Amino acid sequence: MARKLRIQFPGAIYHLMSRGDRREDIFRDDLDRESFLKTLSDTCVKTGWQIHAFCLMPNHFHLVVETPQPNLVAGMKWFLGTYTARFNRRHKLSGHVFAGRYKSLLVGGEGGYLRTVCDYVHLNPVRAKLLPNEARLRDFPWSSFGLFVVSPPERPSWLRIDRVFGECGIAEDTAAGRGDFEARLEARRAHELEEEFKPVRSGWCFGDDEYRKDLLSKVEGDAGQQHYGPEIQEASEAKADRIIAEELRRAVWSEAELQLRKKGDANKLVIARRLRAETTVTLQWIAARLHMGTKTHLSHLLYWTRRAEVEGKSADDVNRAAGESSRDRRTATVNKAAVTKPENRRVQRLAIPRASRTPSSEALASTNILTQDNSIPLTDPAVGVGGFDTSFD
């Protein structure tokens, strides 16, 4: 079954989110929330995960997780499965608690991206209106924000705050530093920037260009035919661009010259065939990228190229055959359109001779049917009225 690729590597940071089945609550009371955090703690012990932020909402949760080992899939399988079993056992239920697969966003560890994601998680109760305007962020009990502003002995061992503090410019985990962290987020709460959080809500990667390129190289090696998603397409297009750059260097062409060359240029065909063989980019993408016209034109060129190889023909023969084929198709289309025009169909019907439905008087006279007054008798005179003989013995 087709599914999105999970990119795993040592030190990866993810923003994870999962909703309840049919959007139902995944926590019925505080005991469920404590059970969730206990299960998260057990998962961290088993996997070595480090949690940078978390927030428990009524029907979903947010986690920002760093995986020192590439074990996101195995860890989430145990974590979600174990919490589901504990939840169902406590409430005497069965079946799914979470809906489908969890969402994961890869987060860059440098450049403030981790800080932005953690801010998004910590401000979630404000957006959901679970906190009154006069309440402080630390008053929400099921978020890691309250643990950020207390002393280290009061925090769980699996919660790591130093990287977030570092991206906020806080050098040490002191009372003053924690106060600065709280004041910064409280101030941001008043004028939250929705546009800044837009990449956190959608997409597959949140980081700078270098981080994105590094991830795309990992996608190329890990992606299989069963995987789908924007990262797969993006990785394929990045590979295609590298192939094009390599072929342009070989042909000593620039991008400008690629655009000026004819659509059916032999070198363009070579590049197009390589792209079809080594990548999954579409004909439409190739035609647009190589300036080869429409995808239909490119498809015909590739067909005649393969056919020419079998028959031992040259590239000029390919272009000539493709051109003749296109002209034949255009001619057939024009002829068909001309025939199917309403006025032409009418002319054709009028041009076809129709047999007269009423015989002429000359034709009737030749049959000796007409009477002296040129009328048709109702009976045959030789037979009698109504076709019966009127003579009696």
Buried (B, 14 or more C-beta within 10 A) or exposed (E): EEEBBBBBBEEBBBBBBBBBBEEEEBBEEEEBBEBBBEBBBBBBEBBBBBBBBBBBBBBBBBBBBBBEBBBBEBBBEBBBEBBBEBBBEEEEEEEBBBBEEBBBBBBBBEEEBBBBBBBBBBBBBBBEEBBEEEEBBBEBEBBBBBBBBEEEEEBEEBBBBEBBBEBBEBEEBEEEBBEBBBEBBEEBBEEEEEEEBEBBEEEBBBBEEEBBEBBBEBBEEBBEEEBEBEBBBBBBBBBBBEBBEEBBEEBEBEEEEBEEBEBBBBBBBBBBBBBBEEBBBBBEBBBBBBBBBEBEBBEBBBBBBEBBEEEEBEBEBBBBBBEEEEEEEEEEEEEEEEEEEEEEEEEEEEEEEEEEEEEEEEEBEEEEEBEEEEEEEEEEEEEEEEEEEEEEE
